[in-house]
Amino acid sequence: MKAAFQCVGWRKKEGAVFMNYVGVDIHKKYSVLCAVDERGRKLREARVEGNAPFGFAQFFSGLGGPSKAVVEACWNWGLIHDELEELEGIEEVVLAHPYKTRLIADAQIKTDRLDAYALSTLLRGNLVARAHVPRRETRMRKNLLRQRLYWARLRTMLRNRIHALLDRQRDLELPQCSDIFGMRGLSFLRRLELPETDAALLREQLALHDLIAQQMKAQEKRIGLEFGSEAMHQQLLSVPGIGPTLAAVIACEVDSIERFSSAEKLCAYAGVVPTTHSSGGKTSHGQLLPFCNKWLRWALIEASWVAIGCSPYFGALYKQHRARGKKANSAVLIVARRMCRIIWQLLHEKRDFEKRPLRPNFNFPGCSVVRLTAATAARP
């Protein structure tokens, strides 16, 4: 008599072993899990309080047999992802892109149980929009870099408050210096005599400014020790406009250049290309891609602003598109896209950027010399 042996999650029929598909809806203080079999039948549901590793292990051991799990890339997803990878019986842990999981994003009725069931159903049909899972070491490095960027943003906010305080003073003459927060400017601010309330505020803000500067220097030293000896970091440093911090950010966000089969794919991932709508023989370009790696786009644009001032090549590219009538932000975005393509080429060929002098009357591809010359002459 041929009969199929069935229990929760473990089914054998003539030696065949079937896969379980588990959707994990992650929250800060708990997670909801839902398991389905290969026919889509719901096998088990559970809620793991505190996201305890023992709770996950107990759920998967109760299923029996091999399993695949899927989690969304949400708040602190790495902790749950690593815990699931270490459990026995889990063959693969898939990271789902939250913006592209339309079955959940567009649902009119949303509960934790329905979201977990939707994830498990998508995984069973191999319909999950997968996101890249960086290595654990890379994720730790990203945390180090983002701490440095946090200090920089906090410093900018503090400097804006100091500027506002100085603007409140009547007939205040500032020293002739390029940066009020340089050595000469800070020396002037420490000796500045103001009314009692504003003087106390300025002292507190300057003390906090010095503390942030110390923290940033310590972070930059750690970044140099962490990334300085890597070949990828050195190749990025050879590109004009890219310093140690931006090189580290780009290296971490790219992670592995083999992920991108072409420069166009890296540009799309970085979000330095516009959206495109083409239908009925008409094509229009809109704003930048909304779903991209915003850290990588920020690093490329910051590097481009520096590159146009220190590199003849990038500076000529920027000026040429400005002559076409492009605004400054649009022109620097074109420079960032060109820099992104160069970075892809350098990393694929594992070589440094070569600085070559521009040829006389050099013209970038895609631009008419006559049109550019006429546009430049027409400007006042």
URQUIJO-V656992 format. One record per backbone hydrogen bond with DSSP energy under -1.0 kcal/mol. NH is the residue of the N-H (numbers start at 0). CO is the residue of the C=O. If there is no record, write none. Layout:
# URQUIJO-V656992
{{NH & CO} {NH & CO}}
This chain:
# URQUIJO-V656992
{{4 & 11} {6 & 9} {11 & 4} {15 & 12} {19 & 65} {20 & 35} {21 & 67} {22 & 33} {23 & 69} {24 & 31} {26 & 29} {30 & 47} {31 & 24} {32 & 45} {33 & 22} {34 & 43} {35 & 20} {36 & 40} {39 & 36} {42 & 34} {43 & 34} {45 & 32} {47 & 30} {49 & 28} {50 & 47} {51 & 48} {55 & 51} {56 & 52} {57 & 53} {58 & 54} {59 & 55} {60 & 56} {61 & 57} {63 & 59} {66 & 88} {67 & 19} {68 & 91} {69 & 21} {70 & 93} {72 & 95} {73 & 71} {76 & 73} {80 & 76} {81 & 77} {82 & 78} {83 & 79} {84 & 80} {85 & 81} {86 & 83} {90 & 66} {93 & 68} {95 & 70} {96 & 128} {101 & 99} {103 & 100} {104 & 100} {105 & 101} {114 & 110} {115 & 111} {116 & 112} {117 & 113} {118 & 114} {119 & 115} {120 & 116} {121 & 117} {122 & 118} {123 & 119} {124 & 120} {125 & 122} {126 & 121} {129 & 127} {130 & 94} {138 & 134} {139 & 135} {140 & 136} {141 & 137} {142 & 138} {143 & 139} {144 & 140} {145 & 141} {146 & 142} {147 & 143} {148 & 144} {149 & 145} {150 & 146} {151 & 147} {152 & 148} {153 & 149} {154 & 150} {155 & 151} {156 & 152} {157 & 153} {158 & 154} {159 & 155} {160 & 156} {161 & 157} {162 & 158} {163 & 159} {164 & 160} {165 & 161} {166 & 162} {168 & 165} {176 & 174} {181 & 178} {185 & 181} {186 & 182} {187 & 183} {188 & 184} {189 & 185} {190 & 186} {198 & 194} {199 & 195} {200 & 196} {201 & 197} {202 & 198} {203 & 199} {204 & 200} {205 & 201} {206 & 202} {207 & 203} {208 & 204} {209 & 205} {210 & 206} {211 & 207} {212 & 208} {213 & 209} {214 & 210} {215 & 211} {216 & 212} {217 & 213} {218 & 214} {219 & 215} {220 & 216} {221 & 217} {222 & 218} {223 & 219} {224 & 220} {225 & 221} {226 & 222} {227 & 223} {229 & 226} {233 & 229} {234 & 230} {235 & 231} {236 & 232} {238 & 235} {241 & 238} {246 & 242} {247 & 243} {248 & 244} {249 & 245} {250 & 246} {251 & 247} {252 & 248} {253 & 249} {254 & 250} {255 & 253} {258 & 255} {259 & 256} {265 & 261} {266 & 262} {267 & 263} {268 & 264} {269 & 265} {271 & 266} {274 & 286} {276 & 283} {278 & 281} {281 & 278} {283 & 276} {285 & 274} {288 & 272} {291 & 289} {292 & 268} {293 & 291} {296 & 292} {297 & 293} {298 & 294} {299 & 295} {300 & 296} {301 & 297} {302 & 298} {303 & 299} {304 & 300} {305 & 301} {306 & 302} {307 & 303} {308 & 305} {310 & 306} {314 & 310} {315 & 311} {316 & 312} {317 & 313} {318 & 314} {319 & 315} {320 & 316} {321 & 317} {322 & 318} {324 & 321} {325 & 320} {330 & 326} {331 & 327} {332 & 328} {333 & 329} {334 & 330} {335 & 331} {336 & 332} {337 & 333} {338 & 334} {339 & 335} {340 & 336} {341 & 337} {342 & 338} {343 & 339} {344 & 340} {345 & 341} {346 & 342} {347 & 343} {348 & 344} {349 & 345} {350 & 345} {361 & 358} {366 & 363} {371 & 367} {372 & 368} {373 & 369} {374 & 370} {375 & 371} {376 & 372} {377 & 373}}
